[in-house]
C-alpha cells in the first residue's frame, strides 16, 4: 500500500497499490520528492505538492481526556487570536471558517508588535481550530497518531482513508509563508472525498 501526500496541507489519501522499494516514508521526503501542480476546485486554483510514499506502521487512538483538554485550551487560544485580528462578529458555528482563519493568519504574519504571539502558539491554536472545523463539517474525528518518528494529532475521515495533520499544516504554512492555507486545505479535502466516493461507486458496479 502507498499514500499520496499533499505536502502543502500534509494530507494523506491512501489507496491500495503494489509497494515500490524506491518510495520513501512520509518523514523521509525532501522538497525534491514533491511534484508541484495546480488543482482547480469550484473555480478556485489550489496549489498542490504531491508525493508517493510507502505504507507506514502507525498506531491510532481516539482523543482521551488529556487531548480533549489540549483541544479546549487551544480553541480558546484561537478565539483570542481571532479577537485580535478579526473585528466582525460571527456565529459560534462559523467562527473558524477557513476564509476567516486565512485572514486572521495573514494579519498575524504581518503584525510587527512586540507582543505578537509566537509561531508555536499560532500553530497549535489554529491547528486545533481548523481541525475542529473539519471534524464538524466533513465527518472526521480527532486521533493521536504514533509512529517511529513520534506523536502527532490528526483528523481522519470516518468512512474513507483520508487523514490530515492540522497543527503540522499550520506550522508548514508559517515556515513556507503559504497564503490561502486553510481554504486550500478545505477545497483539497472536498476534492479527495469526491474522488474516493467515485472510486467506491466504481468498485460496486
C-alpha positions in Angstrom: 0.0 0.0 0.0 1.2 3.5 -0.6 -0.1 7.0 0.1 -0.4 10.2 -1.9 0.7 13.2 0.1 -0.3 16.8 -0.5 2.6 18.5 1.3 1.1 21.9 1.4 -1.6 20.6 3.8 0.0 17.3 5.0 -3.0 15.4 3.7 -2.9 11.7 3.1 -5.2 9.8 0.7 -4.4 6.1 1.0 -5.0 3.8 -1.9 -4.2 0.1 -2.4 -1.2 -0.5 -4.6 1.9 -2.6 -5.1 4.8 -1.5 -2.9 7.7 0.2 -4.7 11.0 -0.2 -2.8 12.2 3.2 -4.1 9.3 5.0 -2.4 10.1 6.8 0.9 8.3 7.1 4.1 6.5 10.4 4.7 9.0 12.0 7.0 11.9 10.9 4.8 10.6 13.1 1.9 12.6 16.1 0.7 11.3 19.0 -1.4 12.8 17.3 -4.5 10.4 14.4 -4.0 7.3 16.5 -4.5 5.5 17.1 -7.8 4.1 20.6 -8.0 0.7 21.1 -9.6 -2.4 23.3 -9.6 -5.9 22.0 -9.0 -9.0 24.0 -9.9 -11.9 23.4 -7.4 -15.1 25.3 -7.7 -13.4 28.0 -9.9 -10.6 28.4 -7.4 -6.9 27.5 -8.1 -5.3 25.4 -5.3 -1.5 24.9 -5.4 -0.6 21.3 -4.7 2.7 19.5 -4.0 2.2 15.7 -4.2 4.5 12.7 -3.5 4.0 9.0 -3.2 5.1 7.2 0.0 5.3 3.6 1.3 2.8 2.5 3.9 3.9 3.3 7.5 3.1 1.4 10.6 1.1 3.7 12.8 -0.9 3.3 16.0 -4.0 5.5 16.0 -6.0 6.1 19.2 -9.1 8.4 19.8 -8.6 11.5 21.8 -8.7 11.0 25.6 -9.2 13.4 28.5 -5.6 14.8 28.0 -6.1 15.5 24.3 -9.6 16.9 24.9 -8.1 19.4 27.4 -5.5 20.3 24.8 -8.2 20.9 22.2 -10.3 23.0 24.6 -7.3 25.1 25.6 -6.2 25.8 22.0 -9.7 26.6 20.8 -9.8 29.3 23.4 -6.3 30.5 22.1 -7.7 30.6 18.6 -10.6 32.7 19.8 -8.1 35.1 21.4 -6.2 35.4 18.1 -9.4 36.0 16.2 -10.4 38.7 18.6 -7.1 40.5 18.0 -7.1 40.3 14.2 -10.8 40.0 13.2 -13.4 42.6 14.3 -16.5 41.2 12.6 -18.9 39.3 14.9 -19.6 35.7 13.8 -22.0 33.0 15.0 -20.1 30.4 17.0 -20.7 27.7 14.4 -18.9 29.8 11.8 -16.2 31.4 13.9 -13.5 29.1 12.4 -14.5 29.2 8.8 -11.4 28.7 6.6 -11.6 32.2 4.9 -11.7 33.8 8.4 -8.7 31.7 9.6 -6.8 32.7 6.4 -7.4 36.4 7.0 -6.5 36.2 10.7 -3.4 34.2 9.8 -2.2 36.8 7.3 -2.9 39.6 9.8 -0.9 37.8 12.4 2.0 37.2 10.0 2.2 40.9 9.1 2.0 42.0 12.8 5.2 43.7 13.9 4.2 44.4 17.5 6.5 43.1 20.3 3.6 41.2 22.0 2.8 39.2 18.8 2.0 35.6 19.7 4.7 33.0 18.8 4.6 30.6 15.8 4.2 27.7 18.2 1.2 29.4 19.8 -0.4 30.0 16.4 0.3 26.5 15.1 -1.4 24.8 18.0 -4.3 27.3 18.2 -5.1 27.4 14.5 -4.4 23.7 14.1 -7.0 22.9 16.8 -9.5 25.4 15.3 -9.2 24.1 11.8 -9.1 20.5 12.8 -12.3 21.0 14.7 -13.8 22.7 11.7 -13.0 19.6 9.6 -14.5 17.3 12.3 -17.7 19.4 12.5 -18.2 19.7 8.7 -16.5 16.7 7.0 -17.3 13.6 9.0 -13.8 13.5 10.5 -12.6 12.6 14.0 -9.6 13.5 16.2 -6.9 10.9 16.6 -3.5 10.6 18.3 -1.1 9.1 15.7 2.1 7.3 17.0 4.8 6.1 14.7 8.6 5.6 14.7 9.1 9.4 14.5 6.9 10.4 17.4 3.4 11.5 18.2 1.1 13.9 16.3 -2.6 15.0 16.5 -4.6 14.3 13.3 -8.1 14.2 12.0 -9.3 11.2 9.9 -12.4 10.7 7.8 -14.8 8.3 9.5 -15.5 6.4 6.2 -12.6 6.9 3.8 -8.8 6.5 4.2 -8.2 10.2 4.5 -6.2 11.8 7.2 -4.8 15.4 7.8 -2.4 16.8 10.4 -3.7 20.3 11.1 -1.0 21.5 13.6 1.8 20.4 11.3 0.0 22.0 8.3 -0.1 25.4 10.1 3.5 25.1 11.1 4.4 24.3 7.4 2.3 27.3 6.3 4.2 29.6 8.6 7.6 28.3 7.6 6.8 28.5 3.8 4.7 31.6 4.0 1.7 30.0 2.3 -1.3 32.1 1.5 -4.9 30.9 1.5 -3.7 27.9 3.5 -6.9 26.9 5.2 -9.2 27.4 2.2 -6.8 25.5 0.1 -6.9 22.6 2.5 -10.6 22.6 2.7 -11.0 22.6 -1.1 -8.5 19.8 -1.5 -10.2 17.7 1.1 -13.5 18.2 -0.7 -11.9 17.0 -3.9 -10.3 14.0 -2.3 -13.6 12.9 -0.7 -15.3 13.2 -4.1 -12.6 11.1 -5.7 -12.9 8.4 -3.0 -16.7 8.4 -3.4 -16.3 7.9 -7.1 -13.8 5.1 -6.6 -16.1 3.4 -4.1 -19.0 3.7 -6.6 -16.9 2.2 -9.4 -15.9 -0.8 -7.3 -19.6 -1.6 -6.5 -20.5 -1.8 -10.2 
